[in-house]
Every structure is written in C-alpha cells, then in structure tokens.
Amino acid sequence: MADTKGFFEEYLPHKLKKNPDLATSVNAVFQFEIEGAGIWALDLTGEGVVAEGKHENPGCVIKTDKATWEGILDNPGSAISKVMTGKLKVSNTMLATKLQKILA
C-alpha cells in the first residue's frame, strides 16, 4: 500500500522536479486534507511546490481519510467511485480531473 507522507514528501516533489512541465500543464493550487495523515498544499502555478500545511487560496480542496487516499494512490482510477460514495470530497471537480496527470 502507498504511503501518504512518502507521497507528498518524496515521490511528488521528485516527480515534479523530473518533469517540470507537469506543473505548468495543470496550473492550479490543490490542498489535500487527509484525516489521520495531515494537510499538504500542491502549488502547480509555477515550477511545482509541495508544502505541508494549508495554502492561502487553493483552487481545489480534497478531503478524505488516510486509508481512502492510500487506496487512491494505489489505484488512481478508483477516485471517481470514492467521490460517488462520499469517501472523497472535492471542492472543484474540474480542477481535480487535472490531477490524473500527477497521480498517473
């Protein structure tokens, strides 16, 4: 199973550094509120920055629990069913669809 903290602190920063065009192709700010794990901001409006804690003005807030999030990391295609069942809450669905580029 994927690890939430490892995803935000190691995997995602490394992926953005290796593929800087990912950030500019998404061009949005996301805030992840993962119950049982923490809060992270993903700023993809420039070079791509991942930071622990809240962002002042996220375009999309994603809320879920740690087990659900780690299940999504293992199987990104399951995110839609998690939204439909209420296990994953997304404040801006259109922006959230852009995360496929990051999670894939």
VMD Tcl script that draws the C-alpha trace (Angstrom):
set ca {
  {0.00 0.00 0.00}
  {1.18 3.54 -0.80}
  {2.29 5.84 1.99}
  {0.67 9.29 2.22}
  {3.60 11.05 3.86}
  {6.07 9.47 1.44}
  {3.89 10.52 -1.49}
  {3.83 14.20 -0.52}
  {7.35 14.48 0.86}
  {9.34 12.28 -1.52}
  {7.51 10.89 -4.56}
  {5.62 14.01 -5.67}
  {8.49 16.55 -5.27}
  {10.79 14.15 -7.14}
  {8.26 13.64 -9.93}
  {7.76 17.40 -10.34}
  {11.50 18.04 -10.37}
  {12.00 15.35 -13.00}
  {9.02 16.56 -15.09}
  {8.72 20.35 -14.64}
  {6.22 20.61 -17.49}
  {3.64 18.75 -15.34}
  {3.13 21.77 -13.11}
  {2.64 24.24 -15.95}
  {0.26 21.89 -17.74}
  {-2.03 21.80 -14.68}
  {-1.60 25.42 -13.48}
  {-3.66 25.20 -10.27}
  {-3.31 25.01 -6.48}
  {-4.61 21.98 -4.60}
  {-4.98 21.41 -0.89}
  {-5.15 17.87 0.42}
  {-6.72 17.37 3.84}
  {-6.03 13.75 4.72}
  {-7.58 12.79 8.05}
  {-5.10 10.77 10.06}
  {-2.12 11.93 7.96}
  {-2.04 15.73 7.62}
  {-2.59 18.63 5.25}
  {-0.49 19.40 2.18}
  {-0.62 22.10 -0.47}
  {0.37 21.42 -4.05}
  {1.07 24.62 -5.97}
  {1.27 23.92 -9.68}
  {1.09 27.55 -10.81}
  {4.86 27.80 -11.30}
  {7.59 25.24 -11.00}
  {5.56 22.92 -8.76}
  {5.85 23.15 -5.00}
  {4.63 20.67 -2.38}
  {4.38 22.03 1.16}
  {2.99 20.68 4.39}
  {0.13 22.80 5.72}
  {-2.68 24.88 4.29}
  {-2.48 27.16 1.27}
  {-3.99 30.65 1.47}
  {-6.02 30.32 -1.72}
  {-6.37 26.77 -3.09}
  {-8.38 26.32 -6.25}
  {-9.41 22.84 -5.16}
  {-9.62 21.26 -1.72}
  {-9.58 17.49 -1.49}
  {-10.69 15.82 1.74}
  {-10.59 12.16 2.69}
  {-9.16 9.78 5.26}
  {-5.72 8.18 5.08}
  {-6.91 4.70 4.11}
  {-9.06 6.02 1.26}
  {-6.26 8.27 -0.02}
  {-3.71 5.47 0.04}
  {-6.15 3.28 -1.85}
  {-6.41 6.01 -4.49}
  {-2.63 6.25 -4.72}
  {-2.50 2.50 -5.38}
  {-5.37 2.69 -7.88}
  {-5.95 6.25 -9.21}
  {-8.92 5.06 -11.26}
  {-10.82 4.39 -8.03}
  {-11.07 8.11 -7.23}
  {-14.32 8.55 -9.14}
  {-16.08 5.83 -7.17}
  {-14.75 7.33 -3.92}
  {-16.30 10.68 -4.86}
  {-19.59 8.99 -5.73}
  {-19.71 7.21 -2.36}
  {-18.75 10.34 -0.41}
  {-15.43 8.95 0.81}
  {-13.55 11.58 -1.21}
  {-14.77 15.18 -1.17}
  {-13.60 17.56 -3.89}
  {-14.40 21.29 -3.93}
  {-13.72 21.76 -7.66}
  {-14.31 18.69 -9.80}
  {-12.97 20.25 -13.00}
  {-9.61 21.03 -11.39}
  {-9.50 17.65 -9.66}
  {-9.63 15.89 -13.03}
  {-6.28 17.53 -13.85}
  {-4.69 15.55 -11.03}
  {-4.71 12.47 -13.23}
  {-1.53 13.83 -14.81}
  {0.12 13.93 -11.39}
  {-1.20 10.66 -9.95}
  {-0.65 8.53 -13.05}
}
mol new
graphics top color blue
foreach p $ca { graphics top sphere $p radius 0.5 }
foreach p [lrange $ca 0 end-1] q [lrange $ca 1 end] { graphics top cylinder $p $q radius 0.2 }
display resetview
